Amino acid sequence: MADLTTNLTNASTTNKRVMTVTELNRLARNVLEQSFPLFWVSGEVSNLTRAASGHWYFSLKDAGAQVRCVMFKGRNSYLDWTPKEGDKVEARSTVTLYEARGDFQLTVEFLQRAGLGALFEAFEKLKAKLQQAGLFDAALKKTLPRHPKKIGIVTSPDAAALRDVLTTLRRRMPSIPIVIYPTPVQGRDAADLIAHAIDTASQRAECDVLIICRGGGSIEDLWQFNEEIVARAIAKCTIPTISGVGHETDFTIADFVADVRAATPTAAAELATPSREALLNALNQVKLHLAKNMQYYLSQRAQTLDYLARRLISPLQQLEQQKAQLAQIIYRLSVCMQQQLHFKQQNLLRLSQNLHHLNPQAVLTRGYAFVQDQSGSIINSSLQLQRGDAVTLTFGVGSADATINKTSLL
């Protein structure tokens, strides 16, 4: 403002030059932009125009005045909603002046529905309270079952989100039974009814996992899932819970308390069920792997069998071998017996000859005789005899009895 005053004063006192309209508007724009930092202003949207360039042009008005506004494409593309005529909004903006027409206007950086500031403040306050109470603790989170036998859904029977969830569940695992715990998800007393439906599911304990869901909407539409009564019901639920509320960018208190947060209701259905197609593919892979291993095992055993078969001798071959071995043993036994017999014969002959040479009978044939007394004892000395003893004389051929008449010693 001081620069503008100085410039105007200098132009007036010196009369050296007269400003053009362009210079005036540029000077005014600079003063406005320097004098007004980024600020919030509330009003009602009117005369909304969406240009082909993607920029939005509209006015903000209240009961006493209105101001032109522009929100460029680079800014409005970040919004997940589009304003319409009559919407009450809050705009974070800067003051500027459109030089070409000399129009005073606001350049809007961000736009939100009126009253969201209070809602966000309430959201953060409850979030901090429940976090301090431990409702968000990871240690309290229950693990989702890999293969649930029954799935529960807490939502409105008329909600599009329910159709999306059911379609996804049928596609992924049509054999799993579904139990719906109907409740309004928007409107007066909806939070109490949602909490009651969650409590009912927990008490019945007939499901293995519980999906709590609704489709996208404004923060006001989703506010029922930011109520403490719903958060407390989810926290004490005995069934593992999945929160699938709103769109991917939406976050509610229910998301923080639930055991698992899903970006969308469809994503919640995917988290709750295994994919039948994926399981079949995995089963097929196991089948192929098993077949490959079995083939490898059979090939290895076939090679082992071939190796053993080459070493195996058939009973007939074994019998022929045994016959050959037996014939060889018989031959060797026969030879051994012949040798033994010959040896024994030679030994017998030798002994027979020796016996013949030592046989007293052979001596007797040469004119000798031997004397025996009545008991058969050999008399080899005359001292053994007395006169009148009866003796037997044995000759080379025959024998004779005699009586001793006289004995003498030579």
matplotlib code that plots the C-alpha trace (Angstrom):
import matplotlib.pyplot as plt

x = [0.0, 2.9, 4.4, 1.1, 0.7, 4.3, 3.8, 0.6, 2.0, 5.1, 2.9, 0.7, 3.4, 5.9, 3.4, 6.2, 3.9, 0.4, -0.2, -1.9, -4.8, -2.5, 0.0, -2.8, -4.3, -0.8, 0.0, -3.3, -2.8, 0.6, -0.8, -3.7, -1.4, 1.1, -1.5, -3.6, -1.8, -3.4, -6.7, -10.1, -13.4, -16.8, -19.8, -22.3, -21.3, -23.1, -22.5, -20.3, -18.6, -16.2, -14.1, -12.8, -9.3, -10.3, -10.4, -13.4, -15.0, -17.6, -18.7, -18.9, -21.7, -23.5, -26.5, -24.6, -22.0, -20.3, -16.8, -15.5, -13.3, -11.1, -9.7, -7.2, -7.1, -3.8, -5.7, -9.2, -7.8, -6.8, -10.4, -12.4, -15.7, -17.2, -19.1, -22.5, -24.7, -25.8, -23.2, -21.9, -18.1, -15.0, -12.2, -8.5, -7.5, -5.5, -6.7, -5.7, -6.9, -7.5, -5.6, -7.2, -10.7, -9.8, -11.8, -11.2, -11.2, -10.0, -7.6, -8.8, -6.0, -8.3, -12.0, -14.0, -17.6, -18.6, -18.4, -15.7, -13.3, -15.4, -15.8, -12.1, -11.5, -13.9, -12.3, -8.8, -10.0, -11.8, -8.9, -6.4, -8.7, -9.2, -5.5, -4.6, -7.1, -5.2, -7.9, -5.5, -2.7, -1.3, -0.9, -4.8, -5.3, -6.6, -5.3, -7.7, -8.4, -6.9, -9.8, -13.0, -16.0, -18.5, -18.3, -20.5, -21.2, -22.5, -24.0, -27.2, -29.1, -29.7, -26.1, -24.2, -21.3, -23.1, -23.6, -19.9, -18.9, -21.2, -20.1, -16.5, -17.1, -19.0, -16.2, -13.4, -15.0, -18.6, -18.8, -18.5, -21.8, -22.6, -24.5, -25.7, -26.3, -28.5, -28.2, -28.6, -25.2, -26.3, -28.7, -29.9, -29.1, -27.3, -24.2, -26.2, -27.7, -24.3, -22.8, -25.9, -25.3, -21.6, -22.6, -25.1, -22.5, -20.1, -22.6, -23.8, -20.2, -21.4, -18.8, -15.1, -14.6, -16.7, -16.8, -18.0, -18.5, -20.3, -19.6, -17.9, -19.3, -18.6, -17.2, -20.7, -21.9, -19.2, -19.5, -21.4, -18.1, -16.4, -18.6, -17.2, -20.0, -19.1, -15.4, -16.1, -18.3, -15.5, -12.9, -14.8, -15.9, -14.7, -14.6, -11.7, -13.0, -12.3, -13.2, -14.1, -15.6, -15.6, -13.0, -9.3, -8.6, -11.2, -10.2, -12.5, -12.1, -13.4, -10.4, -8.0, -9.9, -10.6, -8.2, -7.6, -8.4, -9.4, -9.3, -12.8, -15.6, -14.4, -10.9, -12.4, -14.1, -10.8, -9.0, -11.7, -11.5, -8.9, -9.1, -10.6, -8.7, -5.5, -6.0, -6.7, -3.6, -1.6, -3.1, -2.2, 1.3, 1.6, 0.1, 2.7, 5.5, 4.3, 4.0, 7.6, 8.9, 7.1, 8.5, 12.0, 11.5, 10.2, 13.1, 15.6, 14.0, 13.8, 17.5, 18.2, 16.0, 17.9, 21.2, 20.0, 18.4, 21.8, 23.2, 20.3, 20.7, 17.6, 16.7, 17.5, 20.9, 21.5, 20.5, 22.9, 25.7, 24.9, 24.9, 28.3, 29.6, 28.1, 29.7, 33.0, 32.7, 31.7, 34.7, 37.0, 35.5, 35.9, 39.5, 40.1, 38.4, 40.5, 43.6, 42.6, 41.6, 44.9, 46.8, 44.9, 45.5, 49.2, 49.3, 47.3, 49.7, 52.6, 51.1, 50.1, 53.6, 55.0, 52.4, 53.3, 57.0, 56.2, 53.6, 54.8, 53.2, 55.5, 58.5, 57.0, 57.0, 60.7, 60.9, 60.2, 57.4, 56.1, 55.0, 51.9, 50.9, 47.4, 46.2, 47.4, 50.3, 53.5, 56.4, 59.6, 61.8, 62.4, 62.1, 58.3, 58.0, 58.4, 58.5, 55.2, 53.6, 51.3, 52.1, 50.9, 53.4, 52.3, 54.1, 54.0, 51.3, 49.3, 50.1, 50.8, 50.4, 53.3, 54.4, 57.6, 60.0, 63.0, 64.0, 67.4, 69.1, 71.6]
y = [0.0, 2.4, 1.7, 2.4, 5.7, 6.7, 6.0, 7.9, 10.8, 11.0, 10.9, 13.7, 16.1, 15.7, 15.4, 13.7, 10.9, 9.5, 5.8, 3.5, 1.3, -1.7, -0.2, 0.8, -2.7, -4.4, -2.0, -2.8, -6.6, -6.4, -4.5, -7.0, -10.0, -8.6, -7.4, -10.6, -13.8, -17.3, -17.3, -19.1, -17.7, -19.3, -18.8, -20.3, -21.5, -19.7, -19.3, -22.3, -22.8, -25.7, -24.5, -26.9, -26.2, -27.8, -24.6, -23.8, -20.3, -19.4, -16.9, -17.1, -15.2, -14.6, -12.5, -9.2, -9.6, -11.9, -12.3, -13.9, -17.0, -19.2, -22.6, -23.8, -27.4, -28.1, -27.5, -28.8, -32.2, -33.0, -32.9, -36.1, -34.2, -31.6, -28.6, -27.7, -24.6, -23.7, -25.7, -24.2, -24.3, -23.1, -22.0, -21.5, -18.8, -15.7, -12.3, -11.1, -8.9, -10.1, -7.3, -7.7, -6.8, -5.2, -7.8, -8.4, -12.2, -15.0, -17.7, -20.8, -23.3, -25.8, -26.3, -28.2, -28.4, -26.0, -27.4, -30.0, -28.2, -29.1, -32.6, -33.1, -31.7, -34.1, -36.9, -36.2, -35.8, -39.2, -40.8, -39.5, -40.7, -44.2, -44.5, -43.6, -46.2, -48.8, -49.6, -49.3, -51.4, -53.9, -56.5, -56.6, -57.3, -60.7, -62.7, -63.3, -67.0, -68.3, -70.5, -69.2, -71.5, -68.7, -65.0, -62.3, -58.8, -55.8, -53.3, -52.0, -54.6, -51.9, -50.7, -51.0, -52.0, -55.2, -56.1, -55.5, -57.6, -60.5, -60.5, -60.7, -63.4, -65.5, -65.0, -65.9, -68.7, -69.4, -72.3, -70.2, -69.4, -65.7, -64.2, -60.6, -58.5, -55.8, -52.2, -48.7, -47.2, -43.5, -41.3, -40.6, -43.3, -45.3, -45.6, -47.3, -49.7, -50.5, -51.2, -53.4, -55.4, -55.9, -57.0, -59.5, -61.0, -61.3, -62.9, -65.4, -66.4, -68.2, -66.6, -66.8, -63.3, -60.2, -57.5, -54.1, -52.0, -49.3, -47.4, -44.1, -40.7, -37.4, -37.2, -36.6, -39.7, -41.8, -40.2, -43.0, -45.0, -42.3, -42.7, -44.0, -46.6, -48.2, -48.2, -49.8, -52.5, -53.4, -53.5, -56.0, -58.1, -61.7, -62.3, -61.0, -57.8, -56.2, -52.5, -51.7, -48.2, -45.7, -45.3, -45.8, -42.3, -42.4, -43.2, -43.6, -44.5, -47.9, -48.5, -48.0, -50.2, -53.1, -56.0, -55.2, -52.1, -52.6, -49.7, -50.6, -53.0, -55.1, -55.2, -56.3, -59.2, -60.2, -60.1, -62.2, -65.1, -67.1, -67.1, -70.3, -69.7, -69.1, -72.2, -74.3, -72.9, -73.7, -77.2, -77.7, -76.6, -79.0, -81.7, -81.0, -80.9, -84.2, -85.8, -84.6, -85.9, -89.2, -89.5, -88.8, -91.3, -94.0, -93.3, -93.7, -96.9, -98.2, -97.6, -99.4, -102.3, -102.5, -102.6, -105.3, -107.2, -107.4, -108.9, -111.2, -114.9, -116.8, -120.0, -122.1, -120.5, -120.9, -124.6, -125.1, -123.4, -125.6, -128.7, -127.7, -127.1, -130.4, -132.3, -130.7, -131.6, -135.2, -135.4, -134.1, -136.4, -139.4, -138.5, -138.0, -141.3, -143.1, -141.6, -142.5, -146.0, -146.5, -145.1, -147.5, -150.4, -149.7, -149.3, -152.6, -154.4, -153.1, -154.1, -157.4, -158.1, -157.0, -159.2, -162.1, -161.7, -161.5, -164.4, -167.3, -169.7, -168.7, -169.5, -172.8, -173.8, -173.6, -176.5, -174.7, -175.4, -173.6, -175.2, -174.4, -175.7, -176.9, -173.2, -172.2, -170.1, -170.1, -172.0, -170.3, -171.7, -175.2, -173.8, -173.5, -177.3, -180.3, -183.9, -185.3, -182.0, -182.3, -179.8, -179.2, -178.8, -176.7, -177.1, -175.4, -177.9, -179.5, -180.0, -182.9, -183.5, -184.6, -185.4, -184.0, -186.7, -184.6, -180.9, -179.4, -176.0, -175.5]
z = [0.0, 0.8, -2.6, -4.3, -2.4, -3.1, -6.8, -7.1, -5.1, -7.3, -10.5, -9.1, -7.9, -10.7, -13.6, -15.4, -16.6, -16.6, -15.8, -18.2, -17.2, -17.5, -15.2, -12.8, -12.7, -12.4, -9.5, -7.9, -8.3, -6.7, -3.7, -3.3, -3.5, -1.1, 1.4, 1.6, 2.6, 2.1, 4.0, 4.3, 3.1, 3.2, 0.9, -1.4, -4.9, -7.8, -11.5, -11.7, -15.1, -15.9, -18.9, -21.6, -20.2, -16.9, -14.9, -12.7, -12.6, -10.1, -7.5, -3.7, -2.2, 1.1, 2.0, 1.5, -1.2, -3.7, -5.2, -8.4, -8.0, -10.2, -9.4, -11.9, -13.2, -11.4, -8.1, -8.7, -10.0, -6.4, -5.2, -4.9, -5.4, -7.6, -6.3, -7.6, -7.6, -4.1, -2.2, 1.0, 0.8, 2.5, 0.1, 0.9, -1.4, -2.3, -3.4, -6.9, -9.7, -13.3, -15.1, -18.5, -17.1, -13.9, -12.0, -8.3, -7.7, -5.5, -6.7, -4.9, -3.8, -2.0, -1.6, 1.0, 2.0, 4.8, 8.3, 7.4, 9.7, 12.7, 11.5, 11.0, 14.4, 16.0, 13.9, 15.2, 18.8, 18.8, 17.0, 19.6, 22.4, 21.1, 20.2, 23.8, 25.0, 23.0, 20.5, 17.6, 19.1, 16.6, 19.3, 19.6, 15.9, 15.1, 12.2, 9.3, 8.6, 5.4, 4.6, 6.3, 6.4, 6.6, 6.0, 7.7, 6.2, 8.1, 5.7, 4.2, 2.1, -0.5, -0.8, -4.0, -1.9, -0.9, -4.5, -5.2, -2.2, -3.1, -6.7, -5.6, -3.1, -5.7, -8.2, -5.8, -3.7, -4.4, -2.0, 1.1, 2.8, 3.4, 6.4, 6.1, 9.2, 7.8, 9.1, 7.7, 7.1, 6.8, 8.5, 12.0, 14.6, 12.0, 14.2, 16.9, 14.5, 12.9, 16.4, 17.2, 14.0, 14.9, 18.4, 17.0, 14.7, 17.6, 19.9, 17.3, 16.5, 13.4, 11.0, 10.7, 9.5, 9.4, 6.7, 7.7, 4.6, 2.6, -0.6, -1.0, -0.2, 1.5, 4.9, 6.2, 4.5, 6.1, 9.5, 11.1, 10.9, 12.8, 15.9, 19.1, 19.6, 16.3, 17.1, 20.5, 18.9, 16.4, 19.2, 21.3, 18.4, 18.9, 15.1, 13.0, 11.2, 7.9, 7.4, 3.8, 4.1, 1.2, -1.5, -1.4, -0.2, 2.6, 6.1, 9.1, 12.7, 11.9, 9.7, 12.6, 15.0, 12.6, 12.4, 8.7, 6.7, 3.0, 0.5, -0.9, -0.2, -3.1, -1.7, 1.7, -0.1, -1.7, 1.7, 3.3, 0.8, -0.9, -4.7, -6.0, -9.3, -7.4, -5.3, -8.4, -10.1, -7.0, -6.9, -10.6, -9.9, -7.0, -9.3, -12.0, -9.4, -8.0, -11.4, -12.3, -9.0, -9.5, -13.0, -11.8, -9.0, -11.4, -13.8, -11.0, -9.8, -13.4, -13.9, -10.6, -11.7, -14.9, -13.1, -10.7, -13.6, -15.3, -12.1, -11.5, -12.6, -13.5, -11.5, -14.7, -15.1, -11.4, -11.7, -14.6, -12.6, -9.6, -11.9, -13.3, -9.8, -8.6, -11.5, -10.7, -7.0, -8.0, -10.3, -7.6, -5.0, -7.4, -8.0, -4.3, -3.5, -6.1, -4.7, -1.2, -2.3, -4.1, -1.1, 1.2, -1.1, -1.2, 2.6, 3.0, 0.7, 2.6, 5.9, 4.5, 3.4, 6.7, 8.4, 6.2, 7.0, 10.7, 10.7, 12.9, 10.6, 7.8, 10.1, 10.9, 7.2, 7.3, 9.9, 13.1, 15.6, 18.7, 21.9, 23.9, 27.4, 28.1, 28.6, 25.2, 26.5, 24.4, 26.0, 25.2, 28.0, 29.3, 32.8, 32.1, 31.7, 34.0, 33.2, 32.4, 31.2, 28.3, 25.5, 21.9, 19.1, 16.2, 12.8, 9.5, 8.6, 11.4, 15.1, 17.6, 21.3, 23.3, 26.9, 28.4, 29.4, 30.2, 30.4, 30.1, 29.8, 26.9]

ax = plt.figure().add_subplot(projection="3d")
ax.plot(x, y, z, "-o")
ax.set_aspect("equal")
plt.show()
